[in-house]
Amino acid sequence: MTIEDISFFTKKEKGELISLYRQLLVSAGDSIARQEVLNLKRNLVRAARAHHLQRNNFGMNPVIRDLQTAVIVAEEIGMKGNCLIGIMLHEIVKTNTMTIDEVKTEFGEDVAVIIRGLVKTHELYDKSPAIESENFRNLLISFAEDMRVILIRIADRVNIMRQIKDSPNEEDRLKVATEAAYLYAPLAHKLGLYKLKSELEDLSLKYTQKETYYFLKDKLSETKASRDLYIATFIEPIERKLREAGLAFDIKGRTKSIHSIWNKIKKQQTSFENIYDLFAIRIILDSSPEKEKQECWQVYSIITDMYQPNPKRLRDWLSIPKSNGYESLHATVMRPEGRWVEVQIRTRRMDEIAERGLAAHWRYKGVKGESGLDDWLTSVREALEHADSDSLQVMDQFKMDLYEDEVFVFTPKGDLFKLAKGATVLDFAFHIHSNLGCRCTGARVNGKNVQLRQKLNSGDQVEIMTSTTQTPKQDWLHIVTTSRARTKIRQALKEMATKYHDFAKEMLERKFRNRKLEYDEGVMMRTIKRMGYKTVSEFYQAIADDVLDVNQAIDKYLEQQKRENEHNEEIPYRSAEKYNLQSELDEVTQKEDVLVIDENLKGLEFKLARCCNPIYGDEIFGFTTVMGGIKIHRKNCPNAPQMEERFPYRIVKARWAGKSKGTNYPITLRVVGQDDIGIVTNITSIISKENDITLRSIGIDSNDGLFSGMLTIMVGDTGRLETLIKKLRTVKGVKQVNRN
């Protein structure tokens, strides 16, 4: 029985299977031995017959999907051999049809390593077609273990995005497309897979903003003829000059991706018609390795003799390639009619690296040395070292790092270092070594003394200055811009805090022994809270910094103990003048099971957002904050559109559960009316007569016979609120009552 005969495959899929299988064999060439091909086919047939293979949310056949992904990996990324075997086998290992040990025996340790990484990442997606924020750390860990896993996952996401255009599953398609834009496209960018990156961005725009995508696509189609003519007239004289110089080359025009055009329209706040650099000209030279730089600069010289260059737009990635291996020379020149045109100059080898990214760079590494991507992976690992570092902070910083441009700086000895654009002196110090960063007091940049926060530019020569008395400071986290430095500073601050904590605790306990007092942990915790410290660490830090005297702390402890023993603890109260219920309520974390978050989770701690003040009955959603807590917003919150656009992965579903349990929520109402005598009295009278509704504050402004009042009330749910609003609208002279 062959795989084509198995009922798991539809008739259409059987045809696709044979076609893809043959295509993959051709693409793989001799990188997979014939016996391995036979073993692979045998194991796939066994898995299909056992009915262990599962289709995904879009109904995709896993064998067909893996074949499609493998073809992309082989033909568009350039990885073959063990990578292709790993892609084809990981699904049957995931479903326990084949074990990792069996993989090792039949295909070797390297295939097993790839499969382990793929199985880990696929398991993270079991519950949802897009990664959940709490799993993001685990996803990065899997990526950091083997670069090939990242490349395969990018190829898989490209494949899914290509296949789901006609899927009726709109909700999951939006999730997959959104994640492609905020995670996989930036990853492809970082790894130099610019072609796949553009495709992911364009498809994401197509699925998430369909009207925008097709509007721009139609505009590009309308202007294609004039654009082609413009490119041809620009290229013709350049081609003639380059041939006269005896150079072998190809020239092609490349239109910008729809996504990048949309970004320019948004950034420049202009229309499609005002975007002039819709395309770039690419000159690809057939140069021998030893003449690559020389001939690229020769082409640059010829073109800038013909057209006026813009020196501010020159990008030299020949002298110092990007960390993902990208090499090219970008120049922007002006045509006689005043239009700017970007010209990219590179060799055939450089073009393949630009198209296929990291995999092609590995193939050519004998020419250009190792890629700086190892440094990037190291920084990812460092950011993940500490289990207590917040996964959402890591996620945001990781995304920012992926798109960062680079600056190149030198040590006094001439050693070259690459840093993210915007990096400061302090970033550079931590980049070299943690100890150097912790003791850094400033630097000499190009012979001049500068401060820690000084931003570095390409070509700067930097000498770090240190002091043995210097220690990391909390505000350093606002000075550095790289995730590597931020991780190192947090680690150092935590170690210092632990040391101070232990020192202060030991001092306190010694004083207790000296005064022959019994130490009660519970009483001490209540004393610390009564003294106004939010955390125990903050209390011990105050002792270590000599802000709080140990004997004073013990006296407070004895007062607390006396109160508790006498069962006569004073009840704290505040005067009405200074009492602010708003701040009190905002600090209280809701613990009642009045909310269901993310479909089925109850009992989670959450807070109600101040910007829109949701109450029981409102349509709501949850937003995971950087600190890991959940803020509840109304769906019509003024900040909702921005949150959905910038941080879709932080949004979780939320709804009110059961019935309101007596909790009251602060709501602000705006009342506008005629400034009649007694109108305010009538309004407050109505509120006072309502059960379970209290008036917290009222502010009235009067002008030209009209008044505008802001009333803050405490109310339990939207039903009671609507009833109150209707009653207030019946008050004589009231024109409008609206909820803020």
Helices and strands as residue ranges (DSSP letters): G 3-5, H 11-28, G 29-31, H 34-49, H 62-72, I 73-77, H 82-94, H 100-107, H 109-124, G 133-135, H 136-145, H 147-163, G 164-166, H 170-179, I 180-184, H 185-190, H 194-208, H 210-222, H 224-244, E 249-255, H 258-268, G 272-274, E 279-285, G 289-291, H 292-306, E 308-309, G 311-313, E 315-316, E 329-334, E 340-347, H 348-356, H 358-363, H 365-368, H 373-384, H 391-403, E 406-410, E 416-420, H 425-432, H 434-438, E 440-445, E 448-450, E 462-466, G 474-478, H 483-514, H 521-530, H 536-544, H 550-566, H 581-587, E 595-597, E 601-602, E 606-608, E 620-624, E 630-634, H 640-646, G 648-650, E 651-656, E 665-674, H 679-689, E 694-703, E 706-715, H 718-729, E 734-739
